[in-house]
Structures are given as structure tokens and as C-alpha cells.
Amino acid sequence: MASLSRPSEGPTGVAQGVSGRLRARPDEYIETGRPLPSYKGVVSASYFARELGCRRSAIEGQRPLLTAAAGVVGVRDGAASTVTVRGLLDGEPWI
């Protein structure tokens, strides 16, 4: 599928590092056909900020990149958990 990443541009330093790391993430969702996590139908900047270990404001400047990826694979309400569910209800995973 088409890649949405483009060469790094913009501010230098920490923000540039976040920008570079974020640029690869939408391509991963596109390549696997997974919809992007969202909140009320809008791509979740908070999710990507937690994933990259940065402030949400660092992600907000890259929203057009996330929105473009969402146009390809769509969005899903909520975020995927990276935690293995071990809790059981009546012998079955509770999630």
C-alpha cells in the first residue's frame, strides 16, 4: 500500500524526534489494514502521545498525517490494549 511518510522537516531537537517516530506509525496501520484508535470518531492524539512517550501537543502538529492515514484505513473507537488479559470470569477471559 501507499506510504504516507515523508522526509523529516520542521523543528529540531525533541520535537523533531517525535515527528520522525510518529511518521512511521500510520504506515504500520496502513500496511496491516488496522483502523487508527479514536475518540468520538477523531484520531486519538492522546493514544499516540502515550505510545511515543511525549506530550499530546507534540502529536497535534502532526494531525494531518494521522487524518490522512485514517482516510485510508478508518478509525475505531478506543485504543488497543498492549496488556495481556489474565482475569477470568467463569473460567473465560473477561475481555
C-alpha positions in Angstrom: 0.0 0.0 0.0 1.0 3.6 -0.3 3.2 5.1 2.3 2.2 8.4 4.0 5.7 9.1 5.5 7.8 11.8 4.1 11.2 13.1 4.9 11.6 14.9 8.2 11.0 18.6 8.2 10.2 21.2 10.8 11.7 21.9 14.3 14.8 20.3 15.6 15.5 18.6 18.9 12.9 16.6 20.8 10.0 17.7 18.7 11.9 16.5 15.6 12.5 13.1 17.2 8.8 12.7 18.0 7.9 13.8 14.5 10.2 11.2 12.9 8.9 8.4 15.1 5.3 9.4 14.6 5.7 9.4 10.8 6.3 5.6 10.8 3.2 4.8 12.8 0.4 5.5 10.3 2.3 3.4 7.7 2.2 0.4 10.2 -1.6 0.8 10.5 -2.0 1.0 6.7 0.3 -2.0 6.0 -1.7 -4.1 8.4 -5.1 -2.7 7.5 -5.9 -1.7 11.1 -8.1 1.3 11.8 -6.5 4.0 13.9 -7.6 4.5 17.5 -10.0 7.3 18.0 -12.2 9.2 20.5 -15.6 10.2 19.2 -14.6 9.5 15.7 -11.4 11.6 15.7 -7.9 10.0 15.7 -6.7 10.0 19.3 -3.6 12.2 19.7 -3.5 11.1 23.3 -3.1 7.4 22.3 -0.1 8.2 20.1 1.4 10.5 22.7 1.3 7.7 25.3 2.7 5.3 22.8 5.6 7.6 21.9 6.2 8.9 25.4 5.6 12.5 24.6 3.1 15.3 25.2 -0.1 15.4 23.2 0.8 18.8 21.9 3.8 17.2 20.1 1.3 15.0 18.2 -1.3 17.7 17.5 1.1 19.3 15.0 1.2 16.1 13.0 -2.6 15.6 13.0 -2.8 15.9 9.2 -0.6 12.8 8.9 -2.9 10.9 11.2 -6.1 12.2 9.5 -4.7 11.1 6.1 -4.0 7.6 7.4 -7.5 7.4 8.9 -8.8 8.2 5.4 -7.2 5.1 4.2 -7.9 2.6 7.0 -10.6 4.3 9.0 -10.8 4.7 12.8 -12.1 2.5 15.6 -13.5 3.8 18.9 -11.0 3.3 21.7 -7.4 2.2 21.8 -5.9 -1.3 21.6 -4.5 -2.6 24.9 -1.0 -3.9 24.9 -1.6 -5.7 28.2 -2.3 -9.4 28.3 -5.7 -10.1 29.9 -5.4 -12.7 32.6 -8.5 -12.1 34.6 -11.2 -14.7 34.2 -15.0 -14.7 34.7 -16.5 -18.2 34.9 -13.2 -19.6 33.5 -13.2 -17.3 30.4 -11.2 -14.1 29.8 -13.3 -11.2 30.9 -12.4 -9.1 27.8 
